[in-house]
Amino acid sequence: MAENADVLIQNRPMQNRKGYRPPPRDRRRGPARPRGYTRPAADGPVLLYGWHSVKAALENPEREILAIYGTENALRRFKDEGLALPVEPHLVRPDAIAARLTPDAVHQGILAEANPLPEKELDDLKDARLVLVLDQVTDPHNVGAMLRSASAFAVDAIVTTARHSPSATGVLAKAASGALELVPIVSVQNLARGLQALKDRGVQVVGLDSDATSDLADVPLRAPLAVALGAEGKGQRQLTRE
């Protein structure tokens, strides 16, 4: 095998407790907004909820927290664990948090408004030794799970498409259980060109696919390495495979 050759490896596609549902009247009107409440603009602050997601965001120096809304128990937990809050939190009822989220969201009594993390570029990965590439993986639960695994296996960054990928907030952050703050995400407009840019820097590119003829155990791997996964169901697109 050539030192920088592409490799396509066999891979099989991977296949909540219900959250609070307000009664019909509250679902229509919603609870009274807490003092100081401001609904984020569509392209403005992101919503982070759940203990691990918010705790990790508070501990991330790159994450700017704008507001924190929590129940009495949740805010007491932050105090008991000695976590410094960068802003004065708003004490709210659980339904005030639930009204801002999808019905199945498990918020654990805590929600934070924050600015998005600073955007990363491929040029920021010059020293990366291990990169995970996602080809239009759209399920935020799947991406969140991948972020958890990426953090556990010391992946330096995740590269994904700017379109057809979930936003780095809400459900994804909750599924990532804090790993969103630990593993940078790089979005590229064209994944095939992004992979080529990695190869041009000497990165070995390995694709995992159910129709591949090579077995991962038989492939000599080296760093720097990029491992590419396809989307749910349809796998990698043709240009990615090529």
N, C-alpha and C positions, 0 to 999 in steps of 0.2 A: 504494500500500500504506500502511495506517495505520502510524504510527511504531512501535507496539508489537504489531503483528499476529503471529499464529503463522504459521509457514511450514513446509511439508512438502516436502522435497527428495528427488529420486531418489537411491537408494543401493542397491547390490547387496550381498546378504549375504556376509560373508567366510567363506570356507571356513577318540627320544632315544637318541640312542644309549642302548642298554640299560644300566641301572646295575648295580651289584654285586648278584648274587644269591647269598646264602649257601647252602651245601649243605643238604640236608634236615634234618640233625641240628641245625645252627645256626639254621635258620629256625624250628625248633620251640622251642628253648631260648634262642637268642640268645647272644651272647658275654658274658663277664663284664663287669659294669657297672664303669665307672671309679670310683675313689674320689671321693666327693662327689657322685655321680650322684643326681639326683632327677627322677623322671618328672613333667612338668607336669600339673596338673589340666586337665580338659577346658575349663574356663572360666578357666584361669590363664595362665601364660606361654605365649608362642608360640614356635615353632621357626623359625629362619632358617638357611638353609644355602647354600653356594656362596660363592665369593670376593666377587663384586660385591655380593650381598645383605648379607653380614655386614660387609663394609668400609663400605658406605653407612650401615648401622645404627650402626656405631661412630662415624661422623662426624656423626651426627644428634644434636644436643643434646637433642631431645625423646624419644629412645629410651633407655630404661633397660635396660642389659644385666645379666643375672643370672648367667650362666655361659657359658663358652666351652670347647668341646671341639675339639681339632685334632690332626692328625698332625704329625710332626716337620717335614716339609717345609712344610706350611701355616703353622705357627707361625713357622718361620724366615722365611717370606715377609713376614709381618706385621712382624717385627723389621727385615728388610732395607729395608722401605719406611718405616720410622720411625713406624709406627702405634702409638699408645699404647693399651693394653688396660686397661679400667676394672676388670677383675677378673683374678685369677690364672688362667690357662688350664689345662685338664686335658689332658695329653698322652695320646692314645688311638690305637688302631689304626683303620684305615679301616672294618673290619667293625663296630666298636663304634658308629660313626656310622650306617652303613648299616642296622643293626638297628632304629634309631629312625625310619627313613623308609620310604617306599614303595620297592619293588624297582627302579623306574626312575629314582629320584632321583639326579641327578649332584651330589654334595655337595662335590667337590674337596677333601676332607679337612678341612672346617671346618663347625662347627655352633654356633649360639648360641641360648641361651634368653634371651628378653627379655619385658618387659611390653609389652602392646599400646600402640600410640601413643595419645595423648590423643584422645578423640572430638571431632569437629568438628560444629558445627551450621550450619544455613543462615544464621543470624545472623552467623556468622563470615566470611561471604562478601560483606560489604557493599562492600568495595573491589575485589572480583574483577572483572576485565575479560573473562575468557574461562573458561567452565565447560563441562565435558563431562558429559552426563547419560546414564546407562546404564539401560535399561529391562529389568531381569531378565536381564542377560548373565551366564550361569552358569559358563562355562568359565574356570578360573583362568588358563590359558595366554593366552586372548584378553584378559582384563582386564590381565594383566601386560604384554602387547604394547601395549595402549592406554595404560598408564601410561608406557611408554617413549616412545611418540609424544607423549603429553601433556607430558612433561618437555621434549622437544625443541622443542615448539611453544609453550612458556611458558604452558600451561594452568594456571590458578590453583587449580583443584580438580576432583575428580570427584564427582558426585552419583549415588548408586545406591540401590537398595531395600534395606531392612534384611533382608528375606527374599528368597530366590531369587537370592542373589549369593554368590560365594565369599568365604571368610574371608581376611583380609589377613595371610596367613602362608604358610609352606611353599612349595608349588608356585607360588602367585601371586607371592610375593616373589622366587623364583628366576627366573621368567619376566620379571619387571619389571626384573631386573638392576640393582637399586639405586634405581630410580625410585619405589618405594613410600615411600622416606624423603624424597622431594622433592615429591611431589604429594599434598596432603591428600585423604582420602576422606571424604565426608559421606554418612551413611546416613539415609534418611527412611522413615517407615512407609508413607506414601501418596505415590506419585510424582506423581500428577495434582495433588494439593494443593501439593506441593513446586514443581512447575512454575508453578502459579498464584502462589505466593509470590514466585518470581523475577520473574514478569511484573509483579506489583504494585510492584516496586522499579524498574521501567523496563528490565528485561533483555529483549532481543529473543530469542525462543525459536525455534529452527530445528530441525526434525525431518528426519532422513534416512531415506527409505523407498523401496523398489523400486516401489511403486505410485503414487508422487507424480507430479503433472503439471508441477511447476515444476522448472527446472534451476538448480543452485546458482550457475552463472555469471551468471544473469539476476537474481539476488536482491540488492538493496542491503543489505549487512550493516553493522552498527555495533556498537560496544561501549557498554555491557556486553552480551555475547552468550553464550547457552547453546545448545550443539549436542547434540541428543538422538539416540541410537542404540538400535535395537531389539535384541531377543534373537536368538541364533543360530537361523536357520531361520524362526521365526514372526514375527520383526520386532517392531514396536511393538504394544503392547496397544491396544485400542479407546479406553480412557479417555486414554491418552497421546496417541493420534492426534487425538482431539477437542480 
